[in-house]
């Protein structure tokens, strides 16, 4: 009896799930020591060090937000696999080069260049979205989200260990090697058989893409949803360790506890994203997203009133399950309501929205904490998520009815 052949979309999913897992490690493993590395590149005051750390961290998002739509256009014209190869090889070279810099300006320019080559994960998701049957897309994109989240969780631990065993510079070389492995995985084992390049000249412009959408209000409503999701989630990041320090009354191993609490949402997202995607395929993806919003509103509000780090950890872990209901499922709705001819462009717009949220979220959280309190950051975030739910129902759910 002949062995049943695995469908190409399933093989692509397996390979790219591994590749984005590796990329997740590579992108996050330099983060724990990046400010320390900056400090070795010159003699900086405390204020100067904080300024450069902020610029080096955020520079990549500014560039990526602007260039992602351009790469998305090329993806629809030339193929998503080519964009995956472009991104992985480009970033492999750039990250390895960061281990050779002699001053902070060189590092800053390379981080900006890394932003220019961004798009590995979004194009991997776009390829999976277009190659996978629509009725399986929720589970497939949930699997991709779980893989990337798992890599992001492991990255800081691996990066810290490598920097301790070797040096900051060697860790950058190893990071470049990891992305080179992702490049070769995509080169040899990913097959984009159903790609149809854009032949309609009208689709080469953003206006033409918008005109080709069956429901532009729904699509732009989802892009706005992504932006606010990212802003809300990232508003918490600058103050988590400070909130832990306050709850622990400045005693004990605050750094370790903060690291564990910061990792907990990602662990929950890793465990749940694929399962929630499958549930959405059966009951309706929009219902899963609404449940995620409601859960997030309740959990963020309750977090403002915790009395100790243990309670904070439980609520942050539960927030990870709401995260699994949101961003991956938004991508699924984009997939189900977009022609495969323009999926690359729409996913790149969604990535730009994500990066804009990444930029404004931390600024919002740190500003609220500065003028009020850490507790108020969580209350305001709950209010922002409530606004996002109302906008989602207005722009997306009403458009689906």
KEKEFI-269464 format. One record per residue: x, y, z of N, C-alpha, C, O, CB in turn; residue in three letters. Coordinates in steps of 0.05 Angstrom, whole numbers, plus 5000, padded with zeros to 4 digits. Glycine has a CB too. Example, Ala and Ser with C-alpha at 12.3 -4.5 7.8 and 13.67 -1.06 7.14 Angstrom:
526448865156524649105156526449345156528549345169522649115181ALA 525749555142527349795143525850015157526850235161528249885114SER 
***
This chain:
501749765000500050005000501850255000503550285017498150005025UNK 501250434981502950674979502650855003500450885013502250824953UNK 504850965012504751155035503351415027503951525005507651215045UNK 501651505044500151755038502051995040503552025059497851795058UNK 502052155019503852375017502852615034500452675033504352464988UNK 504652735049503852975065503453205046505153265029506053035086UNK 501153345049500653585032502853795035504053815056497953715039UNK 503353935013505554135013505154345035507054435047505754264985UNK 502654435039502154645058502854545087503854705103499254725058UNK 502454285092503154185118506254165122507254225143501953905123UNK 507654095100510554095102511754375105513554415121511753955076UNK 510554565090511454845093510954935122512655075133509955025074UNK 508654865133508054945160510054835180510954975198505154855168UNK 510754585177512754455196515454595194516654655214513054155190UNK 516354645169518954765165519055055175520855135189519854755135UNK 516955205168516955485175516455525205517255725217514955645159UNK 514955335217514555355246517255325260517855465280512655125256UNK 518955145250521655115261523355365256524855465273523054865249UNK 523055465231524655705223523955955240525756095248524255765193UNK 521355995245520656235261521256185290521756385305517556295257UNK 521355935299522255875326525155965329525956095349521955575333UNK 526855895309529655965309529956275308531556395322531155835285UNK 528256395291528356685288527556825314528657025321526556785265UNK 525556705328524756815353526956825374527357015389522356665364UNK 528556605374530856595392532856805384533856955400532256305390UNK 533456825357535457015348534657305354536357465362535856975317UNK 532157375350531257645354531357735383531757965390528457685343UNK 530857535402530557615430533057555447533357655469528257465442UNK 534957395436537157315454539157535459540757525478538557075442UNK 539257745442541157965447539958185465541358355475541958095420UNK 537258165470535958385485536958415514537258635523532958325485UNK 537358195529538158225557540758385561541058525581538357965570UNK 542658355542545258475546545758715527547958825527547458275543UNK 543858785511544259005492545159265505547059395496541759055475UNK 543759355527544759595541547559565552549059755552542859675563UNK 548159325562550859275572552959295550555159385554550959005586UNK 552259185527554059205504554459495495556759575489552859035480UNK 552359645495552559935489554560065507556160235499549760075490UNK 554459995533556160115553559160055548560860205558555360015581UNK 559659845534562559775528563559925504565959915498562759475523UNK 561760075490562560205465563260495469563660645449560360185445UNK 563460585494564260865499564060925528563360755545562461055483UNK 564561175535564361265563561861445564561861675556566961425572UNK 559661335575557161465575556261535604556761385623554961295561UNK 554961765607553561825632551061655634550261525614552862125634UNK 549861645657547361485661545261575641543861415629546361515690UNK 544961835638542961945620543561875591541761805576542762255623UNK 546061905583546861835556546461535550545561465528549861905551UNK 547061365569546661075565543661015561543060855543547760925589UNK 541961135577539061085574538061185547536461065534537561225596UNK 539161415538538361525512539161345489537561285472539661805508UNK 541661255490542561075469541160805469540560695448545561035471UNK 540560705493539160445495536360475482535460305468538860355525UNK 535060705488532360745476532460775446530760665432531161005488UNK 534560915436534760945407535460685393534260625372536961155401UNK 537260525405538060275393535760075393535359925375540460155408UNK 534160075415531859895417529659975397528559795384530759895445UNK 529060225395526660315380527260365351525360365334525460555392UNK 529760415343530460485316529460275296528460355274533360515313UNK 529660025303528759805285525859825279525059765256529459535298UNK 524159905298521259915294520560145276518760125259519859945320UNK 521860385279521260605262521760535232520160595215522960855270UNK 524060415227524760345199522860135189521860155166527660245197UNK 522359925205520659705196517859795189516659705170520559485217UNK 516859985205514060085201513860215173511760195161513260285223UNK 515960345164515860485138516460295115515160325094517860705138UNK 518360105118519159945095517459685091517459575069521959865098UNK 515959605112514459355110512459355087512259155073512959305136UNK 510959575082509059575060510459535033509459415014507459825059UNK 512859645030514359625006515159335001514859224979516859805006UNK 516259205022516858915020514358745015514558555000518358825046UNK 512158825026509658685021508758694992507758504981507458795039UNK 509258924980508658964952510358774935509458644916509059254943UNK 512958764941514758584927514058294931514358124913517658634935UNK 513058224956512257954961509957864943509957634934511457924991UNK 508058044939505757974921506657964892505357834876503558184924UNK 508858094885509758094857511757874852511657744830511158364851UNK 513557814871515757624866515457364882516757164875518357764874UNK 513857364902513557124918514357154947516257304953515156894906UNK 512857024965513457054994516056905001517556995019511256945010UNK 516656684988519056534994521556714989523356715005519256274977UNK 521556854967523857034961524157244983526457304990523457164934UNK 521957344993522157545015523157415041524557545057519457675019UNK 522357165046523357025069526356995068527857035087521956745072UNK 527356915044530256885040531757145042533857165054530856755012UNK 530557355031531757625032532057715061534157815069530057825017UNK 529857685077529957775105531857615122533357725137527157755116UNK 531857345119533557185136536457215130538157235148532756885134UNK 537157225104539957265097540957545105543157575115540357215067UNK 539357745099540058015105540558055135542558175143537958215096UNK 538657955151538957985180541157815192542357885212536357925194UNK 541757585179543957425188546557575186548257575204544157165172UNK 546957715164549357875159549458115178551558165190549557965130UNK 547258245181547158495198547658425227549258565240544458635194UNK 546358215237546758155266549558055271550658115292544657935274UNK 550657905253553457815257555358055257557258065272554257615235UNK 554658255240556358495238556258655264558058805270555458665215UNK 554058635279553858775304556058695324556758845343551158735317UNK 557158455321559258365338561958485331563958435344559458065336UNK 562058645309564558765300564659065304566759195298564958705270UNK 562559185314562459475316564459585337565159445356559559575324UNK 565359835332567259955351566160205365567460315383569760035336UNK 563760295357562460515371559460485369558460325353563460795359UNK 558060645385555160615387553660705362551460615356554160775411UNK 554860895347553660985322553460755302551460725288555261215310UNK 555560595301555560365282553360165290551960055273558260225282UNK 553060115316550959935326548260045319546459895310551259895357UNK 547760305323545260425318544560405288542260345281545260725326UNK 546460455271546060435242545360145234543560095217548460525226UNK 546759955246546159665240543359585250542059435237548259485253UNK 542559695273539859635283537759745263535659625258539459745311UNK 538259985253536460105233536459935208534359885195537360395226UNK 538759825200538959655177537559395181536259285163541959595170UNK 537659295206536059055213533159105208531658925198536658965242UNK 532159345215529459415210528759415180526559355172528759685222UNK 530759505164530359505135529959225124528359185106532759645121UNK 531359035135531058755126528858595139528558355135533758615130UNK 527258725156525158585171523158465152522958535128523758775190UNK 521558275162519458155147519657855146518057725132519558255119UNK 521557725160521757435159519157305170518057135157524157345175UNK 518257385193515957255206513457325190511757155186515757345235UNK 513057585183510557655169510357525142508157445134510457965165UNK 512557495128512457355102512157055105510856925088514857415085UNK 513256945127512756665133509856615138508656425129514456575157UNK 508656795154505756775159504056815134502156675130504956985180UNK 504956995117503457045092503556805074501556735061504557295077UNK 505856675072506156435056504356205066502956075051509056335055UNK 504356175093502655965105499756035100498055865094503255935135UNK 499056295103496256375100495256325071492956245068495956675106UNK 496956365052496056335024496156045015494655964997497756505005UNK 497855875026498155605018496255415033495755195024501055505022UNK 495355505056493655325073490755355066489855575061494155395103UNK 489255135066486355155061485055345082485855345105484954885063UNK 483155515073482055725090480855605116481055735137479855865075UNK 479755365115478455255139480555155159479855085181476655025131UNK 483055145151485255065169487055295177488955255192486954845157UNK 486455535167488355755170488655845199490855925207487455995153UNK 486455835215486655925243488655755258490255855273483955905256UNK 488355495255490155305270493055335260494955335276489255025266UNK 493355375233496055395222497455655232499755645240495955395191UNK 496055875231497256125240497656125271499456255281495556365232UNK 495955985285496355955314498855795320500255855339493955815326UNK 499355595303501855435306504355605301506255595316501855195287UNK 504155785281506355965275506856155298509156205306505856115249UNK 504656255310504856445332506056305356507756415370502156555340UNK 505256055361506355905384509355855380510855885400504955635387UNK 510155785356513055735351514755985355516855975368513455635322UNK 513756215345515356455348515456545377517456635387514156685331UNK 513156515391513056585420514956405436516356505454510156555430UNK 515056155429516855965444519756055440521356055458516455685434UNK 520456135415523156225410523756485425525956515436523556275380UNK 521856665425522156915440522556865470524057015483519757095436UNK 521256665481521556595509524356485515525556555535519456405518UNK 525256305498527856175502530156365497532356335509528155935485UNK 529856555478531956725469533556865492535956835493530956925451UNK 532157005510533657145531535356965549537557035557531757305548UNK 534256725554535756525571538256435556540456415567533956285578UNK 537856365530540156275513542156495510544556445512539156165486UNK 541156735504542956965500544657025525547057075523541457205492UNK 543357015548544757065573546856855578549056915587542857075596UNK 546156605572548056385576550456405557552756375565546756105572UNK 549956475532552056505512553956735519556356715517550856545484UNK 552656955527554357195534556057135559558357235561552557435540UNK 555056965577556656885601558856695594561156715604554856765622UNK 558256505576560256305568562356425550564756355552558856075554UNK 561556595531563456705511563857005516565357095533562456645483UNK 562357165500562457455503560057565488558657425473565157575492UNK 559657825491557457955476557857925446556057865431557258255484UNK 560357975437560957965408560457695396559357665375563758065403UNK 561457485410561057215400558057145398557257005380562557005418UNK 556557245417553657185417552357305392550557185381552257305442UNK 553257535383552157645358552857475334551257435316553257935354UNK 555257365334556057185312554256935312553456845291559057095315UNK 553756825336552056585338549156655329547856485316552056475366UNK 548256885336545556975328545356995297543356905286544957245340UNK 547457095284547557105255547456825243546156785223549957255246UNK 548856635256548856365247546056235249545256085231550856195263UNK 544656295270541956195273540156285250538556125239540756285300UNK 540356535243538656645221539556525194537956495176538756945220UNK 542156455192543056325168541856045166541255955144546156315168UNK 541555915188540255645188537355675179536455515163540355525217UNK 535955885189533255935181533155985150531255895137532056175196UNK 535156125140535256175111535455915095533955875076537756355105UNK 537255735104537555485089535155305092534455155073540055335099UNK 533755305115531355145118529255235098527955075085530155185147UNK 528955505095526955605076527855555047526155495030526555905080UNK 530455585042531455545014531055265004530155234981534455605014UNK 531555065020531454785011528854645016528254445002533754635024UNK 527354725036525054565044522354695042520254565047525454475072UNK 522254955035519655095032519055115002520755194986519755375046UNK 516555044995515755054967513255224964511155164977515254764956UNK 513355424948511155604944509855534917510355664897511955904945UNK 508155334917507155224891504755374880504355394856506354944895UNK 503155494898500655624889500955934885498956074882498455574909UNK 503456024885503856314882503056414854503856304834506756394888UNK 501456624854500656754829501457054830500257204845497656724823UNK 503557134816504457414818502257604808500657534791507057454802UNK 502457844818500558054810501058124781503358194773500858314828UNK 499058114765499258194736497558444731497958574711498357964718UNK 495758494749494058734746495558974755496258994779491358694762UNK 496059164737497559404744496259564766497659694782497859574719UNK 493659554768492159704788492959604816492959764835489159674784UNK 493659354819494359244845497159314854497959244876494058944845UNK 498659444837501359524845501359774863503359824877503059584820UNK 499159914864498960144881497260084906495559904904497760394866UNK 497660224927496060184951493060244946491360104956497060364974UNK 492560444929489760514923488460284908486060224912489660764906UNK 489960154890488859924876488359684894486359544890490859844854UNK 490059644914489659424933487159474949485559294953492059394952UNK 486759724958484359794973481859754957479859654966484560094983UNK 482059834931479759794913479059504909476759434904480259934886UNK 481059324911480659044907479558904931478658674929483258914899UNK 479559034954478458914978475458904977474059094969479359075003UNK 474358674984471458644985470258815008467958915005470658344989UNK 471758835029470758985052472959145065474159065085469458795073UNK 473659375053475859545064475559615093477459625108476159795047UNK 473059675101472559755129473359535148474559595169469559825133UNK 472759285141473559065158476559045160477659005182472358795147UNK 477959055138480859025137482159245153483959195170481959025108UNK 481359495149482659715164481859715193483359805210481859985151UNK 479459605199478759565227480559365240481259395264475859475229UNK 481359155226483158955237485959075241487359005260483258715219UNK 486859245222489459375225489559555249491559555264490159535199UNK 487359695254487159865277487159695303488359775323484660045276UNK 485759465301485759285324488559185331489259185355483959035317UNK 490159115311492859035315494459255329495959205348494158955289UNK 494259495319495759725330495159755360496959785376495159985315UNK 492559755367491859795394492559565412493359595435488759855397UNK 492359315402493159075417496159105425496859065448492758815400UNK 497759175405500659205411501259435430502959405448502159235385UNK 499859655426500359885444499559815473500959875492498660125435UNK 497259675476496359595503498259405516499059435539493559475501UNK 499059195501500858995513503559115520504759055541501258765493UNK 504559295502507259405507507259635526509459725535508459495481UNK 504959745533504859955553505759855580506660005597502060075555UNK 505459595584506159465610509159415612510259415634504659205613UNK 510459365589513259265590515259445606516859345620514259245562UNK 515059715603517159875617516859875647518759945661516960165607UNK 514459795657514059835686513759565701513459565726511659995691UNK 513859335687513459085701515459035723514758975746513658845681UNK 518059075717520159025737519959235760520459165783522959035725UNK 519159475753518859685774516459625792516559675816518559965761UNK 514359525780511959445795512559205814511759205837509659365776UNK 514159015803514958785820516658895843516358805866516658585803UNK 518459075838520159195859518459325881519059295904522159395847UNK 516359465872514659595891513059385908512859415932512659775877UNK 512059175895510558975909512258815928511358715949509258785888UNK 514858785921516758635939518058815959519858725974518858495922UNK 517259065960518259265979521359295978522659325998517459186008UNK 522259275953525159315947526959105961529259165967525959595956UNK 525858865965527358655979527158395962525258355947526258606007UNK 529158225965529157975951530358005923531358215915526357865949UNK 530257785908531457775881529457885861528057735847532257475873UNK 529258145860527258275842527858215813525958175798527358585847UNK 530358205805531058155777529957885768528757865746534058175772UNK 530457675784529557405777526557395776525457285756530657205797UNK 525257495796522257485797521157645773519157555761521257605823UNK 522257875767521358035744521657875718519857885701522858295742UNK 523857735715524357575691522257355688521257305666527157465691UNK 521657225710519657005709516957115702515557005685519556855736UNK 516157335715513557455710513357555681511257535668512957685730UNK 515457675671515457765643515157535623514057575601518157915637UNK 516057295630515957065612513256925613512556785594518156865619UNK 511756955635509256805639507156845617506056645608508056875665UNK 506657095607504657125586505456965561503756845548504257415579UNK 507956975554508956835530508556535533507956395513511856895525UNK 508956425557508556135561505656055556505155865542509456055590UNK 503856215566500956165562500256185533498656025523499256355579UNK 501256395519500656425491501756185475500356085457501956685480UNK 504056095481505255855468503455615471503055465452508055795479UNK 502355575495500755345501498055355487496855145480500255315530UNK 496955595482494155625474493655715446491555665435492855805492UNK 495555845433495055985407493955795386491955855372497556115397UNK 495255565382494355375362491555265368489855245350496355145359UNK 491055205393488455095401486255305397484055235387488555005431UNK 486755555405484755755401484255815371482055875363485556015415UNK 486355785355486055815326484155595315482455655298488755795312UNK 484455355325482755135316479855175325478055125310483754865326UNK 479555275349476855335359475555555342473155535335476955435389UNK 477155765335476155975318475255875290473255975279478156185314UNK 476755675279475955555254473155435255471755415235478055355245UNK 472355335279469855195282467555385290465355355279470154975302UNK 468055565309465855725320465856005309463856155313466055725350UNK 467956095296468156365286470456515299470456545324465556515291UNK 472356605284474756725294474056985310475257045330476656795272UNK 472057135300471357385314470357335342470757505360469157525298UNK 469057105347468157045374470456995393470357075417466256795374UNK 472556865383474956825399476357085406477257125428476956635384UNK 476457265387477657535391476057685412477257805430477757695365UNK 473457685411471757825430472257715458472457865478468757805423UNK 472357445460472957325486475657405497475957455521472857015484UNK 477657435479480257535487480157815498481457875518482157515463UNK 478657985484478358265494477158275522478158415539476758425474UNK 474958135525473558135551475358035573475558155595470957965550UNK 476757815568478657705588480857905594481557935618479857445578UNK 481958035574484158225578483258465595484758555612485358315551UNK 480858565589479858795604479658725634480558885651477058875594UNK 478558495640478258405668480958375681481358465704476558145670UNK 482758235667485358175679487158425683488458445704486857975662UNK 487158605664488758845667487659015690489159125706488659015641UNK 484959035693483859185714484559065741485259215760480759205711UNK 484258805744484958675769487858705777488558715800484158375767UNK 489558715756492458735761493158985776495158995791494058725735UNK 491559195773492159445787491859425817492659605832490259665776UNK 490559205826489959185855491258945868490558875891486959165858UNK 493258825855494658595868496258695892497058925894496558455847UNK 496658505910498058575935500858465937502458545953496458475959UNK 501558275919504158155919504958045892503258045874504357925940UNK 507457975888508457885862507257615853507057565829511457855863UNK 506357455873505057195866502457245851501857125831504657025891UNK 500857425862498257495849498757625822497357565802496657695867UNK 500857785820501557915794502257695774501457705751503958105798UNK 503857495783504657285765502357125754502257065730506657095779UNK 500357065771498056915763496457065741495756955721496156855787UNK 496057325746494457485727495957525701494757525680493857755739UNK 498657565702500257595677500257335661500157335637503157675684UNK 500257105675500056845661497356825647497256735623500456615681UNK 495156905660492556885648492257085625490857025605490456945669UNK 493657315626493657505604494757375578493957435556495357755611UNK 496657185582497757045559495756895543495956865518499956855568UNK 493656785557491556645543489856845527488856775505489756495563UNK 489457085537487957285522489557375498488457425476487157525539UNK 492257395501493957465478493657255456493657325432496957475487UNK 493356995463493056785443490456815428490156705406493256515457UNK 488456955440485856995427485957235409484057285393483757035448UNK 488057395410487957655396489657665371488657615349488857875415UNK 492257725373493857785349493857555329493457605305496757835358UNK 494357295337494257085317491457065303491356995279494956815329UNK 489357115318486657085307485957325288484457295269484557065329UNK 487157555294486857785276488057715249486957775228488158045287UNK 490457595250491657505225489957305210489857305185494457385230UNK 488657125225486856935212484557065198483856995176485856735233UNK 483357265212481157415199482057565174480557575154479857605219UNK 484457675175485557805151485857605128485257665105488357925157UNK 486757365135487157155115484457075103484257045078488456905127UNK 482457035119479856935110478357155094476357085080478156845133UNK 479157405096477657615082479357765062478757995055476557815103UNK 481557645053483357765034484057575011484457335016485957865048UNK 484057674987484957514964487857434967489457604976484457664938UNK 488557194959491357104961493257274944495657284949491656814953UNK 492157414924493757584907494957824922497157924915492057694884UNK 493657904944494658144959495158084988495458265004492658374956UNK 495457824995495857755023498457875033498557965056495857455026UNK 500557865017503157965026502958265033504158345053505257935004UNK 501558415017501258705022499658755048500458915065499858844999UNK 497458605051495758645075497258565100497058695121493158485072UNK 498758345099500258255122502558455129503158495152501457975117UNK 503658585108505758785113504559035126505759155143507158855087UNK 502159105118500759325131500159265160500459435178498159395116UNK 499459015165498858925192501458935209501359005233497758645192UNK 503658865196506258875210506959165217508059225239508458745194UNK 506459345199506959625204505359725227506259875245506459805179UNK 502759645228501059725250502159615277502059745297498159615245UNK 503159365276504359245300506759405309507059455333505158955294UNK 508459485291510859635298510159915309511360005328512659665274UNK 508060035298507260295309506260265337506760435354505060425291UNK 504760055342503859985370506259935388506160025411502059755370UNK 508259805378510659745393512160005401513360015422512559565378UNK 511960205384513260465390511760625411512960725430513560625364UNK 509160645407507560825424506760695451506360835470505060905410UNK 506560425452505760295477507660355500506660455521505660005472UNK 510260305497512060365520512060655527512260725551514860275513UNK 511860835508511761125514509361195530509461355549511861295487UNK 507061065523504661115538504861015567504161165586502260975524UNK 505860775570506060655597507960815615507260865638506960375595UNK 510260885604512161025621511161315627511761415649514861045606UNK 509661435609508561705614506561695637506561855655507361825589UNK 504661495635502561475656503861415683503061525703500561245648UNK 505861235683507261175708508661415720508761455744509260945704UNK 509661585702511161825711509362035723510062165743512561945688UNK 506862065712505062275722503162175743501862325757503562395699UNK 502861905745500961795764502261565780503861615798498461695749UNK 501561315773502661085788502660835770501460835749500961025814UNK 504060625779504160375764501360255763500560155742506060175777UNK 499760275784497060165784495360295762493860155749495760215811UNK 495760555758494160705739494760605710493060625692494660995741UNK 497260515705497960415679496160185671495160175648500960315678UNK 495660005690493959775684490959855681489559735664494159565707UNK 490060055696487360145693486960285666484960235653486660345716UNK 488860455658488660585632488860375610487460405590490860795629UNK 490560175613490759965593488159815590487359755568493059775600UNK 486859755612484259625611482259805595480559695580483159575639UNK 482360065600480560245585481260245555479360255539480860535596UNK 483760235548484560225520483559965507482659975484487660235518UNK 483759745521482759485510479759505507478659395487483559245529UNK 478359635525475459665523474759825497472959755483474259815547UNK 476360045492475960195468476460025443475060045424477860445468UNK 478559855445479159675422476859485417476159435394481759525428UNK 475659375438473359195435471059345421469759225403472459095462UNK 470459585429468259735417468759795388466959765371467759995433UNK 471259875382471959925354471959665337471159675314474760045352UNK 472759445349472659195335469859115328469259025306474058965352UNK 467959145347465159075342464059265321462459175304463559095368UNK 464759515322463759715303464859665274463259665255464459995312UNK 467459625272468759615246468859335234468859305210471459725247UNK 469059135251469558865241467058685244466058575224471858735256UNK 466058655268463758475272461358565256459958405244463058465302UNK 460758825257458558935242458858895211456958865196458059225248UNK 461458895202461958855174461658565166461158505143464858955168UNK 462058385185461758095179458758015179458057815166463257935200UNK 457158155193454258085195452858135168450458085166452858255217UNK 
***
